Amino acid sequence: MGYKRKAKSSYRQKLSPAAHSQFRGDFEKGVDAALARAAELQKDGWEIDLARGTLMESQAKNIQKAYKQAGIQTQMLPVATWQNEPVVLMAYKNGNGIPPMSALKTPAPKTPKARASKFTPSTPEEVQQRFEKICGRGVTNDNGFLMDPGRVLALVRRDAAPTGSVKSTMDMGRKFVNGSYRDFIDAVGRKAIIQAEKTGKQVIQFEYSGVTTDVSVKHLKRILRTLSGRLTVGWEKDSVAAFASQEGDMVLLAPSIDSDPRVVVTYNNARAGKFS
């Protein structure tokens, strides 16, 4: 099986037309060369993390550390250079043939609570009940678009059909979870968020290709209690973050603005157990 050209670009800064054309040309050639190299590596059992696309080298190194802890071999395939930093694709090799994010899941502790936390499908009504219980009185509901009293969290049921102005907000969230700036929260991510709070961190920063948004750990934990299973996270710069479940329900969370850097940890660092 060959690799199709799907890599996402990792640059967002403004360039002059000439410089943009030059970089774009180098980037396109670099992607082609990297994917050609990937096709050769595949013969020896290597795969490419196309879900993340191209990464800045510093970002890739953080992911590499997490993979190493899970016993997964990695290497970076150079694509281009941006602001004196290499842009790369991540290649990984796992003898068990498990996709990298799944392989990073740690064994659940042998306790009744851990066994009960395994993912089981929920109906839209069950998700709504959890959200309303967590948020308390005062939740508004516009045909499946539920807003908490503080207007910080909003649940969008998979079958939502709002008629008011919130429809544009719903559409924005769905655009984000299918957009360029995304990550995933799996079992390891959930544990990392809980651990971040225990170490005194109050804000999690999601980052992809230099585009970041900060969210409150307190409210993020409420989302984890509302939505079960593996979540997709999507955002734009300093924007609302959208968290979507495998079943199609989504929670929107307003960003945390002007946070003290001492209480902020990036999601990638939290996954890697780095909280200092």
Number of C-alpha atoms within 10 A of each C-alpha: 6 10 16 11 13 12 18 17 16 21 17 9 9 8 10 8 9 9 11 13 12 11 17 15 12 15 20 16 13 20 24 17 15 24 21 14 13 20 18 13 16 17 10 9 12 20 21 25 16 16 11 19 18 27 26 22 19 13 18 20 16 15 18 21 17 19 21 13 11 16 14 19 15 21 16 19 22 20 23 23 16 14 8 7 11 16 27 25 26 24 21 21 22 18 10 8 11 12 14 19 17 11 15 21 14 11 9 12 9 8 8 8 10 11 11 9 12 11 12 8 11 14 12 17 11 13 21 21 13 16 24 19 11 14 16 11 10 11 17 15 15 16 14 19 25 23 23 19 14 10 12 14 24 26 28 32 23 17 12 18 15 17 11 10 9 16 16 12 15 22 10 16 25 19 14 22 22 14 13 19 22 22 20 17 22 18 21 17 21 18 15 22 24 16 16 25 18 10 11 14 22 22 28 25 20 25 20 22 20 15 16 16 22 27 23 19 20 15 16 21 14 16 24 17 13 22 26 21 20 19 26 19 24 27 30 19 16 17 18 23 26 28 31 31 18 13 17 15 24 28 27 26 23 19 19 19 13 7 13 9 10 11 16 21 23 19 24 23 20 23 23 19 13 14 19 12
